[in-house]
Amino acid sequence: MSDKTAGYQYTLVVGPDSPDRAWLESVLMRGGLEVAACTEAELLGMPDIVPPQIVILDDSSAREERMASFANLGSHGPLSGVPVVVLAYDADIDSFSTAITRGASAYLVKPVPAEEIVAVAHKISGWLRSSDRTEKRRRLRRPLLLRVDVEIAGRDGAFPGQIIDVSGSGCRIELKQPVEKGNTVRLTLYGVEGSIDLSLGAEVRWQRRAPDGTQIAGVKFTGTAAVLAGRLLGTLSGRV
């Protein structure tokens, strides 16, 4: 991690020097990402590293120790504002919700399929490179990858989507079918064990079609959903 070249973009893997970490490094590199790796102690001893685009915390310890490590990363100066993905063996809702509430951009349960971890890393890196990153409204959001089921008021059935970022008042969602501005929707959140039995009411504020055909919608949480979302998703006040 001695490369100080301006604009150097890489993914930083933080965790014990182990077969798990070696596999993760290999998978990310085969996926086309520049990768550096170190232990937590090594990282905290280097106050002037080049900030990475994304940090992956590869942690197999208990939840309390894992979240202490997560807090240490967040307080380490060069990592300020850098998205963190948590990898762990714990597949319970409490571990998932604790990580998300405290600011993790994704929580993945090991063993993670190689294609999934590469897709997550690329998606978050793409979010950071997007053209509106410097806009005030963009700075008030944070990347968060979270599966949801979407129901539109007045229509039968639900369809899958994925939250891609959140703010204190709403979120942006990728969908495989369109919604319309003004639609009232209900989002059922999914954790690592399936639905976490929490649905959030929201209103579609805008929608557009991405070049790859994916539908993207910006929604605003309504009623008590705004309070629940703020508690669960660890958001700040802001606008979608």
C-alpha positions in Angstrom: 0.0 0.0 0.0 2.9 2.3 -0.6 1.6 3.6 -3.9 1.0 7.3 -3.5 0.0 8.0 -7.1 -2.8 10.6 -7.3 -6.0 9.0 -8.3 -4.9 5.5 -7.4 -8.1 3.4 -7.0 -8.1 0.1 -5.1 -10.1 -2.1 -2.8 -8.7 -2.6 0.7 -9.3 -5.9 2.4 -8.8 -5.8 6.2 -8.6 -9.0 8.2 -6.3 -11.6 9.7 -3.7 -13.1 7.3 -5.7 -16.3 6.6 -6.9 -18.6 3.8 -10.2 -16.7 3.8 -8.4 -13.4 3.2 -6.2 -14.9 0.5 -9.2 -16.3 -1.3 -11.0 -13.0 -1.1 -7.9 -11.1 -2.5 -7.7 -13.6 -5.4 -11.4 -13.4 -6.2 -11.4 -9.6 -6.3 -8.2 -9.5 -8.5 -9.7 -12.0 -10.9 -12.8 -9.7 -11.0 -10.7 -6.8 -12.3 -10.1 -4.9 -9.1 -6.9 -3.5 -7.7 -6.5 -5.0 -4.2 -4.4 -4.4 -1.1 -4.7 -6.2 2.2 -3.6 -5.9 5.8 -4.6 -6.7 9.3 -6.5 -4.2 11.5 -3.3 -3.6 13.6 -1.2 -2.9 10.5 -3.8 -0.5 9.1 -4.1 1.5 12.3 -0.3 1.8 12.4 -0.4 3.6 8.9 -1.9 7.0 9.3 -1.1 8.2 5.8 -2.3 5.5 3.4 -3.9 6.4 0.1 -7.7 6.2 0.8 -9.2 3.2 -0.9 -12.5 3.3 -2.9 -14.0 0.6 -0.7 -13.0 -1.4 2.4 -14.0 -5.0 2.9 -13.8 -6.1 6.5 -13.2 -9.8 6.5 -14.0 -10.7 10.1 -14.8 -14.1 11.6 -14.9 -13.0 15.2 -18.0 -12.5 17.4 -20.3 -9.7 16.7 -19.0 -7.4 19.5 -15.4 -7.8 18.4 -16.4 -7.3 14.7 -18.3 -4.1 15.4 -15.4 -2.8 17.5 -13.2 -3.4 14.4 -15.8 -1.7 12.3 -15.7 1.3 14.6 -11.9 1.4 14.5 -12.0 1.6 10.7 -14.5 4.4 10.8 -12.4 6.5 13.1 -9.2 6.0 11.1 -8.6 9.3 9.3 -7.8 8.0 5.8 -10.9 5.9 5.8 -13.3 8.7 6.6 -16.3 8.4 4.4 -15.1 5.2 2.7 -17.8 2.6 2.2 -17.3 -0.6 4.3 -18.6 -4.0 3.3 -18.7 -6.5 6.2 -18.0 -10.2 5.6 -18.8 -12.6 8.5 -20.0 -16.1 9.3 -22.9 -14.9 11.5 -26.2 -15.3 9.6 -28.5 -13.9 12.3 -30.7 -10.8 11.9 -29.1 -9.1 14.9 -25.6 -9.2 13.3 -27.0 -8.0 10.0 -29.0 -5.2 11.4 -26.3 -4.0 13.8 -23.8 -3.7 10.9 -26.3 -1.9 8.6 -27.5 0.5 11.4 -23.9 1.5 12.2 -23.1 2.3 8.6 -22.0 -0.8 6.7 -22.8 -0.6 3.0 -23.4 -4.3 2.8 -23.4 -7.3 5.0 -22.4 -10.6 3.4 -22.4 -14.1 5.0 -19.5 -16.4 4.4 -19.0 -18.4 2.3 -19.9 -15.7 -0.2 -20.1 -16.8 -3.9 -17.2 -15.2 -5.8 -19.5 -13.5 -8.3 -21.5 -11.9 -5.5 -18.6 -10.3 -3.8 -17.1 -9.0 -7.1 -20.5 -7.6 -8.1 -20.9 -5.8 -4.7 -17.4 -4.3 -4.9 -18.0 -3.1 -8.5 -21.4 -1.7 -7.8 -20.2 0.3 -4.8 -17.2 1.5 -6.7 -19.5 2.5 -9.6 -21.7 4.5 -7.1 -18.6 6.4 -6.0 -17.6 7.2 -9.6 -21.0 8.4 -10.7 -21.3 11.8 -12.2 -23.4 13.4 -9.4 -21.1 12.4 -6.6 -20.2 16.0 -5.8 -23.8 17.3 -5.7 -25.0 18.3 -2.2 -27.8 15.8 -2.4 -25.3 13.1 -3.2 -23.1 13.8 -0.2 -26.2 13.4 2.0 -26.6 9.8 0.8 -24.6 6.7 1.5 -24.3 3.5 -0.6 -26.3 0.6 0.8 -27.0 -2.7 -1.0 -30.1 -4.3 0.4 -32.7 -6.6 -1.2 -36.4 -5.5 -1.0 -39.8 -6.6 -2.3 -41.8 -3.8 -3.8 -45.6 -3.6 -3.7 -47.5 -0.9 -5.5 -50.7 0.3 -3.8 -53.8 -0.8 -5.8 -51.9 -3.7 -7.6 -51.6 -7.3 -6.7 -48.3 -9.0 -6.0 -44.8 -7.8 -5.3 -41.6 -7.8 -7.3 -37.9 -7.7 -6.3 -35.7 -4.7 -6.1 -32.5 -3.6 -4.5 -31.8 -0.5 -2.5 -28.6 1.1 -3.8 -28.3 4.1 -1.5 -30.1 5.8 1.3 -30.6 9.2 2.9 -32.5 10.4 5.9 -35.7 10.8 4.0 -35.7 8.1 1.3 -33.7 5.8 -0.9 -32.9 4.9 -4.5 -34.0 1.5 -5.8 -33.0 -0.6 -8.8 -36.0 -2.5 -10.2 -36.7 -4.9 -13.1 -40.1 -3.3 -13.9 -41.2 0.3 -14.0 -43.0 2.4 -11.4 -44.5 5.8 -11.9 -44.0 9.1 -10.2 -46.6 9.5 -7.4 -47.0 5.7 -6.9 -47.4 4.7 -3.2 -45.2 1.7 -2.6 -44.4 -0.6 0.3 -40.8 -1.9 0.6 -40.3 -5.2 2.5 -36.6 -5.4 3.6 -34.6 -8.6 3.5 -31.8 -9.6 5.8 -29.5 -12.6 5.7 -32.3 -14.9 6.8 -34.9 -13.6 4.4 -37.5 -11.0 5.2 -36.8 -9.1 8.4 -40.6 -8.5 8.7 -40.3 -4.8 8.3 -42.1 -2.9 5.6 -41.6 0.8 4.9 -44.2 3.0 3.2 -42.9 5.3 0.6 -43.8 7.5 -2.4 -42.1 7.4 -5.8 -40.6 10.9 -6.4 -39.0 10.1 -9.7 -38.0 7.2 -12.0 -35.7 6.7 -15.0 -34.4 3.9 -17.1 -30.6 3.2 -17.0 -28.7 2.4 -20.2 -28.7 -1.3 -19.3 -32.5 -1.4 -19.1 -32.7 -1.4 -15.3 -35.4 0.8 -13.8 -34.2 3.2 -11.1 -36.6 5.0 -8.8 -36.1 7.6 -6.0 -38.6 7.1 -3.2 -39.4 9.2 -0.1 -40.3 7.4 3.1 -43.8 8.4 4.5 -45.3 8.5 7.9 -43.6 6.5 10.7 -41.6 4.7 8.0 -39.2 7.7 8.0 -38.4 7.2 11.7 -38.1 3.4 11.4 -35.9 3.7 8.3 -33.6 6.2 10.1 -33.2 3.8 13.0 -32.6 0.7 11.0 -30.6 2.1 8.1 -28.5 4.5 10.2 -29.2 7.4 7.9 -28.6 11.1 8.3 -31.1 13.8 7.4 -31.1 14.7 3.7 -33.0 14.5 0.5 -33.2 11.9 -2.2 
